């Protein structure tokens, strides 16, 4: 499995392009404020709006992991047997 890290300066892939990369074998990481997180994960309604979170999403946009600790994110990827790759 592969992890693709998206940065704000990169041109986003279309849904079809992203799914063609590996379907359920690809997740993407996104850094979000609590305010942004609430838009993706309604269950996070009590998250502090200014706090920064790390989130992993499946290629279809399903939230897989939300944490405020980067180590937890790395541990989750390791346990899932995923390798990291940067998208250029």
Biopython code that builds the backbone (N, CA, C, O; Angstrom):
import numpy as np
from Bio.PDB.StructureBuilder import StructureBuilder

atoms = [
    (1, "UNK", "N", (0.847, -1.178, 0.000)),
    (1, "UNK", "CA", (0.000, 0.000, 0.000)),
    (1, "UNK", "C", (0.885, 1.232, 0.000)),
    (1, "UNK", "O", (2.023, 1.181, 0.467)),
    (2, "UNK", "N", (0.375, 2.332, -0.518)),
    (2, "UNK", "CA", (1.162, 3.537, -0.687)),
    (2, "UNK", "C", (0.460, 4.719, -0.059)),
    (2, "UNK", "O", (-0.768, 4.805, -0.082)),
    (3, "UNK", "N", (1.227, 5.621, 0.498)),
    (3, "UNK", "CA", (0.722, 6.871, 1.060)),
    (3, "UNK", "C", (1.247, 7.994, 0.191)),
    (3, "UNK", "O", (2.452, 8.074, -0.050)),
    (4, "UNK", "N", (0.378, 8.853, -0.280)),
    (4, "UNK", "CA", (0.769, 10.002, -1.078)),
    (4, "UNK", "C", (0.540, 11.247, -0.260)),
    (4, "UNK", "O", (-0.553, 11.463, 0.263)),
    (5, "UNK", "N", (1.565, 12.067, -0.145)),
    (5, "UNK", "CA", (1.469, 13.293, 0.636)),
    (5, "UNK", "C", (1.213, 14.450, -0.318)),
    (5, "UNK", "O", (2.015, 14.704, -1.217)),
    (6, "UNK", "N", (0.108, 15.147, -0.129)),
    (6, "UNK", "CA", (-0.278, 16.267, -0.984)),
    (6, "UNK", "C", (0.129, 17.568, -0.314)),
    (6, "UNK", "O", (-0.090, 17.757, 0.883)),
    (7, "UNK", "N", (0.711, 18.443, -1.077)),
    (7, "UNK", "CA", (1.009, 19.775, -0.565)),
    (7, "UNK", "C", (0.109, 20.770, -1.276)),
    (7, "UNK", "O", (-0.423, 20.485, -2.348)),
    (8, "UNK", "N", (-0.055, 21.925, -0.679)),
    (8, "UNK", "CA", (-0.969, 22.928, -1.224)),
    (8, "UNK", "C", (-0.563, 23.427, -2.611)),
    (8, "UNK", "O", (-1.422, 23.883, -3.366)),
    (9, "UNK", "N", (0.721, 23.353, -2.967)),
    (9, "UNK", "CA", (1.175, 23.905, -4.243)),
    (9, "UNK", "C", (0.980, 22.943, -5.409)),
    (9, "UNK", "O", (1.207, 23.327, -6.556)),
    (10, "UNK", "N", (0.569, 21.715, -5.151)),
    (10, "UNK", "CA", (0.436, 20.737, -6.209)),
    (10, "UNK", "C", (-0.926, 20.808, -6.864)),
    (10, "UNK", "O", (-1.918, 21.165, -6.228)),
    (11, "UNK", "N", (-0.966, 20.463, -8.144)),
    (11, "UNK", "CA", (-2.224, 20.410, -8.871)),
    (11, "UNK", "C", (-2.941, 19.131, -8.467)),
    (11, "UNK", "O", (-2.363, 18.049, -8.568)),
    (12, "UNK", "N", (-4.179, 19.228, -8.015)),
    (12, "UNK", "CA", (-4.886, 18.021, -7.566)),
    (12, "UNK", "C", (-5.208, 17.092, -8.727)),
    (12, "UNK", "O", (-5.410, 17.531, -9.859)),
    (13, "UNK", "N", (-5.252, 15.810, -8.425)),
    (13, "UNK", "CA", (-5.684, 14.814, -9.395)),
    (13, "UNK", "C", (-7.200, 14.795, -9.423)),
    (13, "UNK", "O", (-7.854, 15.113, -8.429)),
    (14, "UNK", "N", (-7.754, 14.420, -10.560)),
    (14, "UNK", "CA", (-9.206, 14.220, -10.610)),
    (14, "UNK", "C", (-9.522, 12.954, -9.808)),
    (14, "UNK", "O", (-8.626, 12.162, -9.514)),
    (15, "UNK", "N", (-10.778, 12.769, -9.463)),
    (15, "UNK", "CA", (-11.188, 11.576, -8.722)),
    (15, "UNK", "C", (-10.808, 10.326, -9.504)),
    (15, "UNK", "O", (-10.280, 9.369, -8.936)),
    (16, "UNK", "N", (-11.073, 10.333, -10.796)),
    (16, "UNK", "CA", (-10.779, 9.177, -11.628)),
    (16, "UNK", "C", (-9.285, 8.889, -11.675)),
    (16, "UNK", "O", (-8.876, 7.729, -11.612)),
    (17, "UNK", "N", (-8.456, 9.943, -11.786)),
    (17, "UNK", "CA", (-7.003, 9.766, -11.808)),
    (17, "UNK", "C", (-6.506, 9.191, -10.482)),
    (17, "UNK", "O", (-5.654, 8.303, -10.456)),
    (18, "UNK", "N", (-7.049, 9.708, -9.389)),
    (18, "UNK", "CA", (-6.607, 9.255, -8.074)),
    (18, "UNK", "C", (-6.987, 7.795, -7.853)),
    (18, "UNK", "O", (-6.160, 7.003, -7.399)),
    (19, "UNK", "N", (-8.221, 7.433, -8.167)),
    (19, "UNK", "CA", (-8.663, 6.052, -7.975)),
    (19, "UNK", "C", (-7.880, 5.088, -8.861)),
    (19, "UNK", "O", (-7.660, 3.937, -8.484)),
    (20, "UNK", "N", (-7.462, 5.552, -10.034)),
    (20, "UNK", "CA", (-6.693, 4.694, -10.943)),
    (20, "UNK", "C", (-5.303, 4.387, -10.403)),
    (20, "UNK", "O", (-4.661, 3.448, -10.874)),
    (21, "UNK", "N", (-4.826, 5.145, -9.436)),
    (21, "UNK", "CA", (-3.497, 4.920, -8.879)),
    (21, "UNK", "C", (-3.414, 3.656, -8.038)),
    (21, "UNK", "O", (-2.329, 3.094, -7.885)),
    (22, "UNK", "N", (-4.515, 3.202, -7.497)),
    (22, "UNK", "CA", (-4.431, 2.007, -6.670)),
    (22, "UNK", "C", (-5.670, 1.708, -5.872)),
    (22, "UNK", "O", (-5.626, 0.877, -4.965)),
    (23, "UNK", "N", (-6.757, 2.348, -6.171)),
    (23, "UNK", "CA", (-8.014, 2.053, -5.492)),
    (23, "UNK", "C", (-7.897, 2.143, -3.989)),
    (23, "UNK", "O", (-7.501, 3.178, -3.454)),
    (24, "UNK", "N", (-8.234, 1.078, -3.310)),
    (24, "UNK", "CA", (-8.232, 1.065, -1.851)),
    (24, "UNK", "C", (-6.840, 0.926, -1.256)),
    (24, "UNK", "O", (-6.694, 0.936, -0.033)),
    (25, "UNK", "N", (-5.823, 0.799, -2.082)),
    (25, "UNK", "CA", (-4.468, 0.648, -1.584)),
    (25, "UNK", "C", (-3.781, 1.994, -1.368)),
    (25, "UNK", "O", (-2.640, 2.037, -0.907)),
    (26, "UNK", "N", (-4.447, 3.069, -1.690)),
    (26, "UNK", "CA", (-3.842, 4.392, -1.569)),
    (26, "UNK", "C", (-4.637, 5.240, -0.601)),
    (26, "UNK", "O", (-5.865, 5.293, -0.663)),
    (27, "UNK", "N", (-3.925, 5.902, 0.293)),
    (27, "UNK", "CA", (-4.533, 6.881, 1.189)),
    (27, "UNK", "C", (-3.777, 8.188, 1.010)),
    (27, "UNK", "O", (-2.634, 8.201, 0.551)),
    (28, "UNK", "N", (-4.413, 9.264, 1.370)),
    (28, "UNK", "CA", (-3.686, 10.527, 1.331)),
    (28, "UNK", "C", (-3.775, 11.218, 2.675)),
    (28, "UNK", "O", (-4.751, 11.087, 3.413)),
    (29, "UNK", "N", (-2.718, 11.958, 2.962)),
    (29, "UNK", "CA", (-2.588, 12.670, 4.228)),
    (29, "UNK", "C", (-2.924, 14.132, 3.996)),
    (29, "UNK", "O", (-2.566, 14.727, 2.980)),
    (30, "UNK", "N", (-3.615, 14.683, 4.963)),
    (30, "UNK", "CA", (-3.941, 16.101, 4.876)),
    (30, "UNK", "C", (-3.846, 16.703, 6.262)),
    (30, "UNK", "O", (-4.314, 16.116, 7.238)),
    (31, "UNK", "N", (-3.249, 17.862, 6.345)),
    (31, "UNK", "CA", (-3.169, 18.617, 7.593)),
    (31, "UNK", "C", (-4.351, 19.583, 7.603)),
    (31, "UNK", "O", (-4.554, 20.340, 6.653)),
    (32, "UNK", "N", (-5.130, 19.547, 8.689)),
    (32, "UNK", "CA", (-6.342, 20.360, 8.778)),
    (32, "UNK", "C", (-6.419, 21.073, 10.112)),
    (32, "UNK", "O", (-5.923, 20.575, 11.122)),
    (33, "UNK", "N", (-7.044, 22.239, 10.112)),
    (33, "UNK", "CA", (-7.390, 22.874, 11.380)),
    (33, "UNK", "C", (-8.662, 22.196, 11.893)),
    (33, "UNK", "O", (-9.353, 21.506, 11.142)),
    (34, "UNK", "N", (-8.958, 22.395, 13.157)),
    (34, "UNK", "CA", (-10.192, 21.849, 13.713)),
    (34, "UNK", "C", (-11.410, 22.332, 12.941)),
    (34, "UNK", "O", (-12.359, 21.576, 12.731)),
    (35, "UNK", "N", (-11.382, 23.579, 12.521)),
    (35, "UNK", "CA", (-12.500, 24.132, 11.753)),
    (35, "UNK", "C", (-12.667, 23.393, 10.426)),
    (35, "UNK", "O", (-13.790, 23.066, 10.040)),
    (36, "UNK", "N", (-11.559, 23.126, 9.723)),
    (36, "UNK", "CA", (-11.628, 22.391, 8.466)),
    (36, "UNK", "C", (-12.054, 20.939, 8.704)),
    (36, "UNK", "O", (-12.819, 20.370, 7.925)),
    (37, "UNK", "N", (-11.556, 20.360, 9.773)),
    (37, "UNK", "CA", (-11.868, 18.974, 10.091)),
    (37, "UNK", "C", (-13.370, 18.769, 10.259)),
    (37, "UNK", "O", (-13.916, 17.757, 9.821)),
    (38, "UNK", "N", (-14.032, 19.728, 10.893)),
    (38, "UNK", "CA", (-15.475, 19.621, 11.120)),
    (38, "UNK", "C", (-16.251, 19.491, 9.811)),
    (38, "UNK", "O", (-17.318, 18.877, 9.786)),
    (39, "UNK", "N", (-15.729, 20.061, 8.726)),
    (39, "UNK", "CA", (-16.397, 19.967, 7.427)),
    (39, "UNK", "C", (-16.316, 18.546, 6.854)),
    (39, "UNK", "O", (-17.213, 18.112, 6.132)),
    (40, "UNK", "N", (-15.237, 17.827, 7.180)),
    (40, "UNK", "CA", (-15.043, 16.470, 6.674)),
    (40, "UNK", "C", (-15.599, 15.409, 7.615)),
    (40, "UNK", "O", (-16.093, 14.371, 7.173)),
    (41, "UNK", "N", (-15.514, 15.678, 8.913)),
    (41, "UNK", "CA", (-15.883, 14.677, 9.916)),
    (41, "UNK", "C", (-16.838, 15.321, 10.917)),
    (41, "UNK", "O", (-16.390, 15.913, 11.899)),
    (42, "UNK", "N", (-18.137, 15.217, 10.687)),
    (42, "UNK", "CA", (-19.109, 15.848, 11.582)),
    (42, "UNK", "C", (-18.964, 15.431, 13.046)),
    (42, "UNK", "O", (-19.315, 16.190, 13.950)),
    (43, "UNK", "N", (-18.442, 14.212, 13.280)),
    (43, "UNK", "CA", (-18.253, 13.741, 14.648)),
    (43, "UNK", "C", (-17.205, 14.557, 15.401)),
    (43, "UNK", "O", (-17.100, 14.453, 16.623)),
    (44, "UNK", "N", (-16.434, 15.362, 14.684)),
    (44, "UNK", "CA", (-15.387, 16.188, 15.300)),
    (44, "UNK", "C", (-15.924, 17.559, 15.701)),
    (44, "UNK", "O", (-15.154, 18.513, 15.810)),
    (45, "UNK", "N", (-17.214, 17.668, 15.918)),
    (45, "UNK", "CA", (-17.842, 18.968, 16.186)),
    (45, "UNK", "C", (-17.268, 19.690, 17.398)),
    (45, "UNK", "O", (-17.390, 20.911, 17.491)),
    (46, "UNK", "N", (-16.645, 18.973, 18.327)),
    (46, "UNK", "CA", (-16.074, 19.605, 19.513)),
    (46, "UNK", "C", (-14.578, 19.880, 19.391)),
    (46, "UNK", "O", (-13.952, 20.311, 20.360)),
    (47, "UNK", "N", (-14.002, 19.640, 18.229)),
    (47, "UNK", "CA", (-12.568, 19.880, 18.033)),
    (47, "UNK", "C", (-12.272, 21.377, 18.137)),
    (47, "UNK", "O", (-13.013, 22.192, 17.588)),
    (48, "UNK", "N", (-11.198, 21.743, 18.836)),
    (48, "UNK", "CA", (-10.813, 23.158, 18.894)),
    (48, "UNK", "C", (-10.510, 23.673, 17.487)),
    (48, "UNK", "O", (-9.710, 23.074, 16.769)),
    (49, "UNK", "N", (-11.133, 24.763, 17.095)),
    (49, "UNK", "CA", (-11.040, 25.241, 15.710)),
    (49, "UNK", "C", (-9.634, 25.609, 15.261)),
    (49, "UNK", "O", (-9.323, 25.471, 14.078)),
    (50, "UNK", "N", (-8.781, 26.068, 16.157)),
    (50, "UNK", "CA", (-7.432, 26.494, 15.759)),
    (50, "UNK", "C", (-6.415, 25.356, 15.820)),
    (50, "UNK", "O", (-5.306, 25.507, 15.306)),
    (51, "UNK", "N", (-6.756, 24.237, 16.424)),
    (51, "UNK", "CA", (-5.814, 23.130, 16.562)),
    (51, "UNK", "C", (-5.532, 22.495, 15.206)),
    (51, "UNK", "O", (-6.413, 22.423, 14.350)),
    (52, "UNK", "N", (-4.295, 22.035, 15.017)),
    (52, "UNK", "CA", (-3.897, 21.380, 13.782)),
    (52, "UNK", "C", (-4.006, 19.874, 13.965)),
    (52, "UNK", "O", (-3.543, 19.322, 14.963)),
    (53, "UNK", "N", (-4.624, 19.213, 12.987)),
    (53, "UNK", "CA", (-4.795, 17.773, 12.997)),
    (53, "UNK", "C", (-4.158, 17.184, 11.749)),
    (53, "UNK", "O", (-4.030, 17.854, 10.724)),
    (54, "UNK", "N", (-3.762, 15.928, 11.849)),
    (54, "UNK", "CA", (-3.292, 15.133, 10.725)),
    (54, "UNK", "C", (-4.415, 14.154, 10.413)),
    (54, "UNK", "O", (-4.944, 13.512, 11.320)),
    (55, "UNK", "N", (-4.781, 14.031, 9.156)),
    (55, "UNK", "CA", (-5.849, 13.111, 8.790)),
    (55, "UNK", "C", (-5.414, 12.264, 7.604)),
    (55, "UNK", "O", (-4.733, 12.740, 6.696)),
    (56, "UNK", "N", (-5.820, 11.002, 7.631)),
    (56, "UNK", "CA", (-5.634, 10.105, 6.499)),
    (56, "UNK", "C", (-6.997, 9.815, 5.915)),
    (56, "UNK", "O", (-7.943, 9.505, 6.640)),
    (57, "UNK", "N", (-7.096, 9.915, 4.603)),
    (57, "UNK", "CA", (-8.329, 9.655, 3.879)),
    (57, "UNK", "C", (-8.075, 8.569, 2.848)),
    (57, "UNK", "O", (-6.994, 8.507, 2.262)),
    (58, "UNK", "N", (-9.066, 7.712, 2.624)),
    (58, "UNK", "CA", (-8.989, 6.751, 1.535)),
    (58, "UNK", "C", (-9.113, 7.492, 0.215)),
    (58, "UNK", "O", (-9.519, 8.654, 0.181)),
    (59, "UNK", "N", (-8.763, 6.820, -0.867)),
    (59, "UNK", "CA", (-8.839, 7.449, -2.183)),
    (59, "UNK", "C", (-10.235, 7.956, -2.499)),
    (59, "UNK", "O", (-10.398, 8.888, -3.287)),
    (60, "UNK", "N", (-11.252, 7.340, -1.882)),
    (60, "UNK", "CA", (-12.629, 7.778, -2.121)),
    (60, "UNK", "C", (-13.061, 8.915, -1.200)),
    (60, "UNK", "O", (-14.209, 9.356, -1.254)),
    (61, "UNK", "N", (-12.127, 9.402, -0.338)),
    (61, "UNK", "CA", (-12.423, 10.511, 0.558)),
    (61, "UNK", "C", (-12.903, 10.103, 1.939)),
    (61, "UNK", "O", (-13.182, 10.966, 2.770)),
    (62, "UNK", "N", (-13.004, 8.814, 2.201)),
    (62, "UNK", "CA", (-13.444, 8.336, 3.510)),
    (62, "UNK", "C", (-12.367, 8.601, 4.558)),
    (62, "UNK", "O", (-11.223, 8.189, 4.368)),
    (63, "UNK", "N", (-12.699, 9.278, 5.658)),
    (63, "UNK", "CA", (-11.706, 9.488, 6.716)),
    (63, "UNK", "C", (-11.315, 8.151, 7.343)),
    (63, "UNK", "O", (-12.183, 7.365, 7.725)),
    (64, "UNK", "N", (-10.018, 7.894, 7.448)),
    (64, "UNK", "CA", (-9.514, 6.654, 8.026)),
    (64, "UNK", "C", (-8.889, 6.866, 9.391)),
    (64, "UNK", "O", (-8.990, 6.006, 10.267)),
    (65, "UNK", "N", (-8.245, 8.008, 9.573)),
    (65, "UNK", "CA", (-7.568, 8.308, 10.832)),
    (65, "UNK", "C", (-7.492, 9.818, 10.991)),
    (65, "UNK", "O", (-7.166, 10.537, 10.047)),
    (66, "UNK", "N", (-7.795, 10.287, 12.186)),
    (66, "UNK", "CA", (-7.617, 11.695, 12.535)),
    (66, "UNK", "C", (-6.854, 11.727, 13.846)),
    (66, "UNK", "O", (-7.234, 11.060, 14.809)),
    (67, "UNK", "N", (-5.788, 12.496, 13.883)),
    (67, "UNK", "CA", (-4.981, 12.573, 15.087)),
    (67, "UNK", "C", (-4.331, 13.954, 15.191)),
    (67, "UNK", "O", (-4.197, 14.672, 14.200)),
    (68, "UNK", "N", (-3.934, 14.302, 16.405)),
    (68, "UNK", "CA", (-3.162, 15.528, 16.588)),
    (68, "UNK", "C", (-1.699, 15.185, 16.850)),
    (68, "UNK", "O", (-0.906, 16.041, 17.240)),
    (69, "UNK", "N", (-1.357, 13.911, 16.628)),
    (69, "UNK", "CA", (-0.019, 13.400, 16.902)),
    (69, "UNK", "C", (0.536, 12.714, 15.658)),
    (69, "UNK", "O", (0.039, 11.663, 15.254)),
    (70, "UNK", "N", (1.550, 13.294, 15.059)),
    (70, "UNK", "CA", (2.120, 12.738, 13.820)),
    (70, "UNK", "C", (2.625, 11.311, 14.026)),
    (70, "UNK", "O", (2.570, 10.501, 13.101)),
    (71, "UNK", "N", (3.112, 10.997, 15.213)),
    (71, "UNK", "CA", (3.612, 9.644, 15.482)),
    (71, "UNK", "C", (2.490, 8.618, 15.345)),
    (71, "UNK", "O", (2.720, 7.521, 14.838)),
    (72, "UNK", "N", (1.287, 8.957, 15.787)),
    (72, "UNK", "CA", (0.145, 8.052, 15.640)),
    (72, "UNK", "C", (-0.136, 7.765, 14.171)),
    (72, "UNK", "O", (-0.468, 6.640, 13.797)),
    (73, "UNK", "N", (-0.001, 8.790, 13.354)),
    (73, "UNK", "CA", (-0.214, 8.636, 11.923)),
    (73, "UNK", "C", (0.827, 7.679, 11.339)),
    (73, "UNK", "O", (0.487, 6.782, 10.568)),
    (74, "UNK", "N", (2.077, 7.870, 11.703)),
    (74, "UNK", "CA", (3.152, 7.010, 11.216)),
    (74, "UNK", "C", (2.953, 5.579, 11.694)),
    (74, "UNK", "O", (3.150, 4.636, 10.929)),
    (75, "UNK", "N", (2.565, 5.411, 12.951)),
    (75, "UNK", "CA", (2.303, 4.071, 13.491)),
    (75, "UNK", "C", (1.181, 3.383, 12.728)),
    (75, "UNK", "O", (1.278, 2.195, 12.420)),
    (76, "UNK", "N", (0.111, 4.121, 12.419)),
    (76, "UNK", "CA", (-1.024, 3.546, 11.693)),
    (76, "UNK", "C", (-0.572, 3.066, 10.317)),
    (76, "UNK", "O", (-0.932, 1.970, 9.888)),
    (77, "UNK", "N", (0.213, 3.885, 9.631)),
    (77, "UNK", "CA", (0.709, 3.496, 8.307)),
    (77, "UNK", "C", (1.589, 2.255, 8.393)),
    (77, "UNK", "O", (1.487, 1.357, 7.558)),
    (78, "UNK", "N", (2.454, 2.207, 9.406)),
    (78, "UNK", "CA", (3.324, 1.044, 9.590)),
    (78, "UNK", "C", (2.503, -0.216, 9.845)),
    (78, "UNK", "O", (2.760, -1.261, 9.247)),
    (79, "UNK", "N", (1.516, -0.115, 10.731)),
    (79, "UNK", "CA", (0.675, -1.268, 11.059)),
    (79, "UNK", "C", (-0.146, -1.740, 9.860)),
    (79, "UNK", "O", (-0.438, -2.928, 9.729)),
    (80, "UNK", "N", (-0.513, -0.806, 8.990)),
    (80, "UNK", "CA", (-1.276, -1.159, 7.789)),
    (80, "UNK", "C", (-0.369, -1.679, 6.674)),
    (80, "UNK", "O", (-0.850, -2.101, 5.622)),
    (81, "UNK", "N", (0.953, -1.646, 6.909)),
    (81, "UNK", "CA", (1.902, -2.125, 5.904)),
    (81, "UNK", "C", (2.028, -1.199, 4.712)),
    (81, "UNK", "O", (2.308, -1.648, 3.601)),
    (82, "UNK", "N", (1.824, 0.085, 4.932)),
    (82, "UNK", "CA", (1.882, 1.053, 3.839)),
    (82, "UNK", "C", (3.250, 1.701, 3.755)),
    (82, "UNK", "O", (3.914, 1.922, 4.768)),
    (83, "UNK", "N", (3.660, 2.002, 2.528)),
    (83, "UNK", "CA", (4.879, 2.749, 2.281)),
    (83, "UNK", "C", (4.497, 4.177, 1.937)),
    (83, "UNK", "O", (3.424, 4.420, 1.385)),
    (84, "UNK", "N", (5.371, 5.123, 2.260)),
    (84, "UNK", "CA", (5.100, 6.525, 1.931)),
    (84, "UNK", "C", (5.715, 6.885, 0.596)),
    (84, "UNK", "O", (6.802, 6.421, 0.251)),
    (85, "UNK", "N", (5.014, 7.710, -0.143)),
    (85, "UNK", "CA", (5.510, 8.240, -1.403)),
    (85, "UNK", "C", (5.038, 9.675, -1.514)),
    (85, "UNK", "O", (3.925, 10.003, -1.102)),
    (86, "UNK", "N", (5.868, 10.516, -2.060)),
    (86, "UNK", "CA", (5.481, 11.904, -2.285)),
    (86, "UNK", "C", (4.949, 12.046, -3.707)),
    (86, "UNK", "O", (5.488, 11.456, -4.643)),
    (87, "UNK", "N", (3.920, 12.810, -3.856)),
    (87, "UNK", "CA", (3.379, 13.111, -5.182)),
    (87, "UNK", "C", (3.997, 14.408, -5.634)),
    (87, "UNK", "O", (3.887, 15.420, -4.942)),
    (88, "UNK", "N", (4.639, 14.401, -6.771)),
    (88, "UNK", "CA", (5.311, 15.614, -7.276)),
    (88, "UNK", "C", (4.476, 16.314, -8.298)),
    (88, "UNK", "O", (4.885, 17.348, -8.827)),
]
sb = StructureBuilder()
sb.init_structure("model")
sb.init_model(0)
sb.init_chain("A")
sb.init_seg("    ")
for serial, (resi, resn, name, xyz) in enumerate(atoms, 1):
    if name == "N":
        sb.init_residue(resn, " ", resi, " ")
    sb.init_atom(name, np.array(xyz, "f"), 0.0, 1.0, " ", f" {name:<3s}", serial, name[0])
structure = sb.get_structure()
